[in-house]
């Protein structure tokens, strides 16, 4: 009979006992054949038709030996059949069988004796193609060897995600024996910090069939406290019939690779941070700004709180002290930055004020030794050595500061200060790599800070020199009231070479001079001093203004410099002023009656060009008239046309009569901004009424004192109209000397 003749069994149950096609028996294609005691075929399964090629109709009832066995092997087969039927036990082996198409094929047989309820014997033969069996055996052998000897950790988890198989490599990688896995879920078998995420991934792979490849997970920490890193891949296991049977896991220990990658990433990050520092730190020669740029950079990159503390003697002298000293040290905090609002910022030393740091403080030790100080794990005992006092230590404790690093700011072999770093919200402590990075940043920033320090010293030296070379004491002028101011450029720009002078001459005359040496710094200030001295000497010779400028031109050419200058001589006896210009902005004439006007003078070439003649012009200068001389720093800006600025100047000089001091302040306040890029010299002279009893002396000062003011005035917005310049007469004197009164 065929399988169709078997009685129907109960319907397949659902749940764990429900089976789907695609199992191992289906892969093997096992055929079932039953023979009666006479050797006739009484049962022929569908798989038998597949293996032997005969249909059930062709096979049932026929002697199996005649249907399936070549004549040469029949006696042997009959003997084996008799042994099985005689109860001598089952027989298994490979036997050649005649296929329905005439081929002889090797078939794997398993034969055993059966009995029915009547005691009648039968022979059951289970057969499959030998090639299929060998292929499955090879696959199983290969799989078994791969699993057992693979250097990759392998595991199989069932539908409940419990381990059912682990290989020796996984035992070695995780340090857990096979018995510690079997029957347990991942989190129970492996105490990994990432166990929850791994179990979630296992469930997702089981449900969706989407594999997880090379996910980095951390293993349990070893005796050294370091967590290994594994590369985990997960695959859903399915039979050939697409039945899901579990999940396979492959684990590779990539701890060394992870370390190498982390080292490479840190090196790359170091290079990126250093490159960023090259662009962001030291963008100007402003010392305070450079310190803030450094603090802002390190806070953004790898510290929660940063401070830049510079030794006080670095700021007060050109030759700071070195390392090796002991005891407390005077510091000045130049910058403090925090990545977020935190009490640790309040604990920092006040910015801008010098303060004495105790010898026990780590920042002091860093400066004294010139070596980094690292406290990877800050304890309560460390806080007093980090903070300035007990209150500051409590603020650091409140802020959660847990790691500290101080690196010296060293430039040109000298320790200038310390870069002070703290971590609180960032849970990773500072390590040796951070020491290297912070040290590299500090070294680069220290050069910028040292440059800014030297620049500040040079700037202050140049300013002091310039102030010393400008008029200092009271000046007695005949028939004139005068006031003047000098303002240097903003702190970020070098001192220029602007100067002014009011020189009493014989015969009651007065020479008024304003000039501007091109360039800046100490050289410009020194050249300015030489020109002022030369101008005073030439003025004492009574030379005409054009001749004075000619001689100054030769002097400047010999110094290989260039300068602009306007030179005027006021004669109270004639009530006139004789003026010559060498490439300088035009003076403003402010008559007692009428609007202010720019004097139309031949501009002339700047001093130092050489070979260009200068002209002297004479201007009526009656009582109450004023003359305003200035340098270009008063009127030149980058965002306004010069004509607009000159019109603003003349507009500011119109209106009610003001004192000269008030007028100076008015002009500077309206025309000068707080960040003016150029210095300015301003000189205003007003003729007094001789009949009113005026003698030598300046307005508001019976001794004729005049004032120098180097303060910075605030600018104001001014609406201006273009003024008309007044015409003046050409100098009638051709002999180069002033006509005596």
ZAMARGU-4260 file (C-alpha; in steps of 0.2 Angstrom, whole numbers, plus 5000, padded with zeros to 4 digits):
<rodrens>
0) 5000/5000/5000 | 5005/5018/4998 | 5006/5032/5010 | 4989/5037/5004 | 4982/5021/5012
5) 4988/5025/5029 | 4974/5030/5042 | 4973/5049/5044 | 4980/5055/5060 | 4975/5070/5070
10) 4977/5087/5063 | 4994/5095/5067 | 4994/5105/5084 | 4999/5123/5084 | 5012/5131/5095
15) 5029/5122/5099 | 5024/5106/5091 | 5019/5113/5074 | 5031/5108/5061 | 5034/5115/5044
20) 5042/5107/5029 | 5060/5110/5026 | 5068/5099/5039 | 5083/5088/5038 | 5072/5073/5032
25) 5066/5084/5017 | 5084/5089/5013 | 5089/5070/5013 | 5074/5065/5004 | 5072/5049/5014
30) 5062/5035/5005 | 5052/5022/5015 | 5049/5005/5008 | 5040/4990/5017 | 5042/4972/5011
35) 5031/4957/5017 | 5039/4941/5022 | 5040/4935/5004 | 5050/4951/4999 | 5035/4959/4990
40) 5033/4978/4991 | 5018/4982/5001 | 5022/5001/5005 | 5030/5013/4993 | 5032/5032/4999
45) 5032/5047/4987 | 5050/5049/4991 | 5053/5031/4985 | 5047/5037/4968 | 5059/5051/4969
50) 5074/5040/4973 | 5071/5025/4963 | 5060/5032/4949 | 5046/5019/4950 | 5028/5025/4954
55) 5018/5016/4967 | 5008/5007/4954 | 5024/5000/4946 | 5031/4995/4963 | 5018/4988/4974
60) 5015/4969/4975 | 5031/4966/4965 | 5047/4957/4973 | 5059/4971/4978 | 5074/4960/4973
65) 5068/4958/4955 | 5063/4977/4953 | 5078/4985/4961 | 5093/4973/4961 | 5104/4968/4947
70) 5105/4949/4945 | 5123/4948/4950 | 5118/4955/4967 | 5102/4946/4970 | 5109/4932/4981
75) 5118/4944/4992 | 5102/4954/4994 | 5092/4939/4998 | 5104/4934/5011 | 5104/4951/5020
80) 5085/4950/5019 | 5084/4933/5027 | 5095/4939/5041 | 5084/4955/5045 | 5068/4945/5044
85) 5076/4931/5055 | 5079/4944/5069 | 5097/4945/5068 | 5096/4964/5069 | 5096/4979/5057
90) 5107/4981/5042 | 5114/4998/5035 | 5125/5001/5021 | 5127/5007/5003 | 5120/4996/4990
95) 5119/4998/4971 | 5101/4999/4965 | 5093/4999/4948 | 5084/5015/4944 | 5069/5015/4933
100) 5078/5023/4919 | 5091/5009/4919 | 5105/5017/4928 | 5113/5009/4943 | 5114/5021/4958
105) 5122/5019/4975 | 5109/5021/4989 | 5111/5023/5007 | 5100/5010/5016 | 5094/5007/5033
110) 5084/4990/5035 | 5075/4984/5051 | 5062/4970/5055 | 5044/4975/5059 | 5029/4965/5066
115) 5011/4969/5064 | 4998/4966/5078 | 4996/4948/5071 | 5014/4945/5073 | 5017/4945/5055
120) 5035/4951/5050 | 5039/4965/5038 | 5055/4973/5033 | 5056/4992/5033 | 5069/5000/5022
125) 5074/5018/5023 | 5084/5024/5008 | 5091/5040/5001 | 5103/5045/4988 | 5121/5042/4993
130) 5127/5059/4985 | 5114/5068/4995 | 5119/5060/5011 | 5138/5063/5008 | 5134/5081/5004
135) 5125/5083/5021 | 5138/5074/5030 | 5152/5085/5023 | 5142/5101/5027 | 5139/5095/5045
140) 5158/5090/5046 | 5163/5107/5039 | 5151/5116/5050 | 5157/5107/5066 | 5175/5110/5062
145) 5173/5128/5058 | 5163/5131/5074 | 5175/5121/5085 | 5191/5128/5078 | 5186/5146/5072
150) 5195/5160/5080 | 5179/5169/5079 | 5167/5167/5094 | 5151/5158/5088 | 5135/5155/5096
155) 5118/5149/5092 | 5102/5155/5102 | 5085/5147/5101 | 5068/5155/5098 | 5068/5161/5116
160) 5085/5169/5113 | 5094/5157/5125 | 5111/5150/5121 | 5111/5132/5114 | 5128/5131/5107
165) 5145/5141/5110 | 5162/5137/5103 | 5178/5137/5112 | 5183/5154/5104 | 5168/5163/5112
170) 5173/5155/5129 | 5190/5162/5127 | 5184/5179/5122 | 5171/5182/5135 | 5180/5172/5149
175) 5164/5162/5152 | 5164/5143/5150 | 5151/5134/5139 | 5141/5129/5155 | 5139/5147/5159
180) 5130/5151/5143 | 5119/5136/5139 | 5101/5139/5143 | 5104/5157/5148 | 5100/5174/5139
185) 5114/5185/5134 | 5113/5197/5149 | 5113/5182/5161 | 5128/5174/5153 | 5139/5190/5149
190) 5139/5204/5162 | 5142/5217/5148 | 5138/5236/5150 | 5129/5234/5133 | 5119/5219/5138
195) 5102/5227/5136 | 5106/5234/5119 | 5112/5217/5113 | 5097/5208/5119 | 5086/5221/5110
200) 5096/5218/5094 | 5094/5199/5096 | 5075/5201/5097 | 5075/5213/5082 | 5085/5201/5071
205) 5074/5186/5076 | 5058/5196/5072 | 5064/5205/5056 | 5077/5194/5049 | 5088/5210/5046
210) 5106/5205/5051 | 5117/5216/5062 | 5135/5218/5056 | 5150/5223/5066 | 5142/5232/5080
215) 5154/5238/5093 | 5149/5232/5111 | 5159/5232/5127 | 5163/5216/5137 | 5164/5214/5156
220) 5179/5224/5163 | 5194/5213/5167 | 5205/5213/5182 | 5214/5229/5176 | 5197/5238/5175
225) 5198/5240/5156 | 5183/5235/5146 | 5186/5225/5131 | 5178/5229/5114 | 5170/5216/5103
230) 5163/5217/5086 | 5146/5208/5086 | 5137/5202/5071 | 5119/5193/5072 | 5110/5183/5059
235) 5093/5174/5059 | 5094/5155/5056 | 5082/5148/5044 | 5079/5131/5037 | 5079/5128/5018
240) 5060/5129/5020 | 5062/5147/5027 | 5057/5141/5045 | 5065/5151/5058 | 5075/5141/5071
245) 5085/5154/5080 | 5099/5167/5079 | 5117/5165/5076 | 5130/5177/5084 | 5148/5180/5079
250) 5160/5189/5090 | 5177/5196/5087 | 5188/5204/5100 | 5193/5221/5092 | 5200/5228/5108
255) 5218/5231/5101 | 5210/5238/5085 | 5199/5249/5095 | 5214/5256/5104 | 5223/5259/5088
260) 5208/5268/5081 | 5206/5278/5096 | 5224/5283/5096 | 5223/5287/5078 | 5207/5297/5081
265) 5215/5307/5095 | 5230/5310/5084 | 5219/5317/5071 | 5209/5327/5084 | 5225/5334/5090
270) 5230/5340/5073 | 5213/5347/5070 | 5213/5356/5087 | 5231/5362/5084 | 5227/5368/5067
275) 5211/5377/5074 | 5222/5385/5087 | 5234/5392/5074 | 5219/5401/5066 | 5210/5406/5082
280) 5223/5410/5094 | 5234/5425/5092 | 5224/5434/5079 | 5229/5451/5086 | 5243/5457/5097
285) 5231/5461/5110 | 5237/5452/5126 | 5220/5450/5134 | 5211/5445/5118 | 5224/5432/5115
290) 5221/5424/5132 | 5202/5424/5129 | 5205/5416/5112 | 5215/5402/5121 | 5203/5399/5135
295) 5188/5399/5123 | 5197/5386/5111 | 5201/5373/5125 | 5183/5375/5133 | 5176/5371/5116
300) 5187/5356/5113 | 5190/5346/5129 | 5188/5356/5145 | 5173/5362/5155 | 5182/5376/5164
305) 5198/5385/5158 | 5208/5399/5165 | 5224/5408/5158 | 5235/5415/5173 | 5250/5425/5169
310) 5264/5429/5181 | 5263/5447/5186 | 5282/5451/5182 | 5278/5445/5164 | 5266/5460/5162
315) 5276/5473/5172 | 5293/5471/5164 | 5302/5465/5148 | 5312/5451/5156 | 5301/5440/5167
320) 5308/5428/5180 | 5310/5410/5176 | 5306/5394/5185 | 5315/5387/5200 | 5309/5400/5213
325) 5300/5394/5228 | 5286/5401/5238 | 5270/5410/5233 | 5269/5419/5216 | 5260/5434/5210
330) 5248/5430/5195 | 5235/5439/5185 | 5221/5430/5178 | 5219/5436/5160 | 5204/5425/5155
335) 5191/5413/5162 | 5179/5403/5151 | 5166/5389/5155 | 5157/5378/5143 | 5141/5381/5153
340) 5135/5391/5168 | 5143/5383/5183 | 5149/5388/5201 | 5166/5383/5196 | 5167/5400/5186
345) 5164/5409/5202 | 5178/5400/5210 | 5191/5406/5198 | 5202/5420/5202 | 5196/5437/5197
350) 5201/5442/5179 | 5212/5458/5178 | 5218/5459/5196 | 5235/5454/5202 | 5234/5441/5216
355) 5246/5431/5226 | 5244/5412/5223 | 5250/5401/5238 | 5265/5390/5236 | 5254/5375/5239
360) 5243/5378/5224 | 5245/5367/5209 | 5245/5381/5197 | 5260/5389/5207 | 5269/5373/5207
365) 5266/5371/5188 | 5273/5389/5185 | 5288/5386/5197 | 5293/5369/5190 | 5288/5372/5172
370) 5280/5355/5171 | 5262/5349/5168 | 5252/5345/5184 | 5239/5331/5181 | 5226/5325/5194
375) 5216/5313/5184 | 5204/5309/5199 | 5201/5324/5210 | 5197/5320/5228 | 5191/5332/5242
380) 5209/5333/5248 | 5215/5340/5231 | 5202/5354/5230 | 5211/5365/5242 | 5227/5364/5231
385) 5217/5369/5216 | 5206/5383/5223 | 5211/5400/5230 | 5203/5397/5247 | 5190/5386/5256
390) 5175/5395/5249 | 5182/5392/5231 | 5185/5374/5235 | 5167/5372/5241 | 5161/5379/5224
395) 5172/5367/5214 | 5165/5353/5225 | 5147/5359/5221 | 5151/5361/5202 | 5157/5342/5202
400) 5175/5345/5197 | 5183/5328/5196 | 5198/5330/5185 | 5212/5344/5184 | 5226/5348/5173
405) 5238/5363/5173 | 5251/5365/5159 | 5264/5379/5158 | 5264/5393/5146 | 5282/5393/5140
410) 5289/5403/5126 | 5307/5406/5122 | 5313/5396/5137 | 5303/5406/5149 | 5287/5401/5159
415) 5275/5415/5156 | 5260/5408/5166 | 5249/5393/5167 | 5234/5386/5157 | 5222/5379/5170
420) 5209/5366/5165 | 5195/5357/5174 | 5182/5344/5170 | 5165/5342/5178 | 5151/5338/5167
425) 5163/5329/5155 | 5164/5312/5164 | 5180/5307/5156 | 5196/5311/5166 | 5211/5320/5159
430) 5224/5308/5153 | 5242/5308/5146 | 5235/5311/5128 | 5226/5327/5135 | 5242/5332/5143
435) 5251/5331/5126 | 5237/5341/5117 | 5235/5354/5131 | 5254/5356/5131 | 5255/5358/5112
440) 5241/5371/5113 | 5249/5380/5128 | 5266/5381/5119 | 5258/5389/5103 | 5248/5401/5113
445) 5262/5405/5124 | 5272/5412/5109 | 5257/5422/5104 | 5255/5429/5122 | 5274/5433/5123
450) 5272/5442/5106 | 5258/5452/5113 | 5267/5455/5129 | 5282/5462/5120 | 5271/5472/5108
455) 5262/5479/5123 | 5279/5484/5131 | 5285/5491/5115 | 5269/5501/5113 | 5270/5508/5130
460) 5288/5512/5127 | 5284/5521/5111 | 5270/5531/5119 | 5280/5536/5134 | 5294/5542/5122
465) 5281/5551/5112 | 5274/5560/5127 | 5291/5564/5133 | 5295/5572/5116 | 5279/5582/5115
470) 5277/5599/5124 | 5276/5596/5143 | 5278/5612/5152 | 5269/5629/5151 | 5272/5640/5135
475) 5270/5659/5135 | 5263/5665/5119 | 5262/5683/5113 | 5245/5688/5108 | 5238/5670/5106
480) 5228/5659/5117 | 5231/5640/5113 | 5225/5623/5118 | 5231/5606/5111 | 5228/5588/5113
485) 5237/5572/5109 | 5227/5555/5108 | 5236/5539/5104 | 5227/5526/5093 | 5217/5512/5101
490) 5226/5499/5112 | 5227/5486/5098 | 5237/5498/5086 | 5255/5505/5088 | 5259/5522/5093
495) 5260/5534/5078 | 5272/5549/5074 | 5260/5563/5076 | 5267/5579/5085 | 5263/5597/5088
500) 5272/5612/5095 | 5269/5631/5099 | 5286/5640/5098 | 5288/5658/5104 | 5299/5668/5092
505) 5308/5684/5093 | 5298/5700/5089 | 5282/5693/5098 | 5279/5681/5084 | 5273/5663/5087
510) 5276/5647/5076 | 5263/5634/5076 | 5268/5617/5070 | 5258/5600/5067 | 5266/5585/5059
515) 5264/5567/5056 | 5278/5554/5053 | 5272/5540/5042 | 5273/5523/5051 | 5271/5519/5069
520) 5280/5512/5084 | 5296/5518/5092 | 5305/5522/5076 | 5291/5534/5071 | 5291/5542/5089
525) 5310/5544/5088 | 5309/5552/5071 | 5295/5563/5077 | 5307/5569/5091 | 5320/5573/5079
530) 5309/5583/5067 | 5301/5593/5082 | 5319/5597/5088 | 5324/5602/5070 | 5308/5613/5068
535) 5311/5622/5084 | 5329/5626/5078 | 5324/5632/5061 | 5310/5642/5069 | 5322/5651/5080
540) 5331/5657/5064 | 5316/5667/5058 | 5315/5658/5042 | 5299/5659/5031 | 5287/5644/5033
545) 5292/5638/5015 | 5310/5638/5019 | 5308/5629/5036 | 5298/5615/5026 | 5312/5615/5013
550) 5325/5612/5027 | 5314/5599/5036 | 5312/5590/5019 | 5331/5588/5018 | 5332/5582/5036
555) 5318/5569/5033 | 5326/5563/5017 | 5342/5560/5026 | 5333/5549/5039 | 5325/5539/5025
560) 5308/5543/5032 | 5292/5552/5026 | 5281/5565/5035 | 5268/5578/5032 | 5268/5595/5041
565) 5259/5611/5042 | 5270/5626/5048 | 5262/5643/5052 | 5269/5659/5060 | 5258/5672/5068
570) 5263/5690/5069 | 5252/5700/5081 | 5259/5716/5075 | 5253/5714/5057 | 5238/5704/5062
575) 5242/5690/5050 | 5247/5672/5049 | 5259/5665/5036 | 5257/5646/5032 | 5266/5633/5022
580) 5260/5615/5019 | 5269/5599/5016 | 5256/5586/5011 | 5246/5589/5027 | 5227/5590/5029
585) 5222/5609/5027 | 5220/5620/5042 | 5203/5627/5047 | 5202/5646/5048 | 5188/5651/5061
590) 5185/5670/5059 | 5178/5679/5074 | 5163/5684/5062 | 5157/5671/5049 | 5158/5653/5046
595) 5173/5642/5047 | 5183/5638/5031 | 5196/5626/5026 | 5212/5636/5020 | 5216/5633/5002
600) 5234/5631/5003 | 5246/5623/4990 | 5246/5605/4997 | 5265/5602/4993 | 5274/5585/4994
605) 5277/5576/5010 | 5293/5579/5018 | 5306/5567/5013 | 5301/5567/4994 | 5315/5580/4990
610) 5316/5593/4976 | 5298/5599/4978 | 5297/5618/4982 | 5285/5624/4995 | 5275/5640/4995
615) 5270/5652/5009 | 5253/5660/5010 | 5248/5674/5021 | 5231/5674/5030 | 5223/5689/5039
620) 5222/5684/5057 | 5213/5697/5068 | 5208/5697/5086 | 5196/5683/5089 | 5201/5673/5074
625) 5206/5655/5077 | 5217/5643/5067 | 5214/5624/5069 | 5229/5612/5065 | 5227/5594/5066
630) 5233/5577/5059 | 5224/5565/5048 | 5219/5554/5063 | 5205/5567/5067 | 5196/5566/5050
635) 5201/5550/5041 | 5190/5534/5043 | 5188/5519/5032 | 5169/5521/5030 | 5167/5539/5026
640) 5173/5550/5012 | 5186/5563/5018 | 5176/5578/5011 | 5162/5573/5022 | 5173/5572/5037
645) 5181/5589/5033 | 5164/5596/5032 | 5159/5589/5049 | 5175/5597/5056 | 5171/5614/5050
650) 5153/5612/5055 | 5158/5608/5073 | 5168/5624/5074 | 5153/5635/5069 | 5141/5642/5082
655) 5143/5651/5098 | 5161/5655/5103 | 5168/5642/5115 | 5183/5641/5125 | 5198/5632/5117
660) 5198/5618/5129 | 5180/5615/5126 | 5182/5616/5107 | 5196/5603/5108 | 5185/5591/5118
665) 5170/5594/5106 | 5181/5590/5091 | 5188/5574/5098 | 5172/5568/5106 | 5163/5570/5089
670) 5176/5564/5077 | 5185/5551/5087 | 5179/5533/5090 | 5185/5522/5104 | 5194/5510/5092
675) 5202/5524/5081 | 5216/5516/5071 | 5227/5531/5071 | 5233/5544/5083 | 5229/5562/5082
680) 5237/5579/5087 | 5226/5594/5088 | 5232/5612/5090 | 5220/5627/5091 | 5226/5645/5092
685) 5215/5661/5094 | 5221/5679/5092 | 5218/5690/5108 | 5213/5708/5107 | 5229/5717/5111
690) 5219/5733/5116 | 5210/5723/5129 | 5226/5722/5139 | 5231/5704/5134 | 5249/5700/5137
695) 5258/5684/5136 | 5247/5670/5143 | 5234/5657/5137 | 5215/5658/5139 | 5210/5654/5156
700) 5228/5654/5162 | 5237/5670/5166 | 5254/5662/5164 | 5250/5656/5147 | 5250/5637/5151
705) 5243/5625/5138 | 5237/5608/5141 | 5241/5591/5134 | 5227/5578/5136 | 5230/5559/5131
710) 5213/5553/5136 | 5202/5545/5123 | 5186/5554/5120 | 5170/5546/5114 | 5164/5550/5096
715) 5147/5557/5092 | 5137/5557/5076 | 5137/5573/5066 | 5127/5580/5051 | 5138/5591/5041
720) 5137/5603/5026 | 5151/5607/5014 | 5160/5624/5019 | 5168/5636/5007 | 5186/5637/5009
725) 5193/5655/5010 | 5207/5662/4998 | 5223/5668/5004 | 5237/5679/4997 | 5254/5672/4991
730) 5269/5675/5001 | 5277/5692/4996 | 5293/5688/5004 | 5306/5679/4993 | 5322/5680/5003
735) 5317/5666/5015 | 5316/5677/5031 | 5302/5684/5041 | 5300/5703/5040 | 5304/5711/5057
740) 5289/5720/5065
</rodrens>
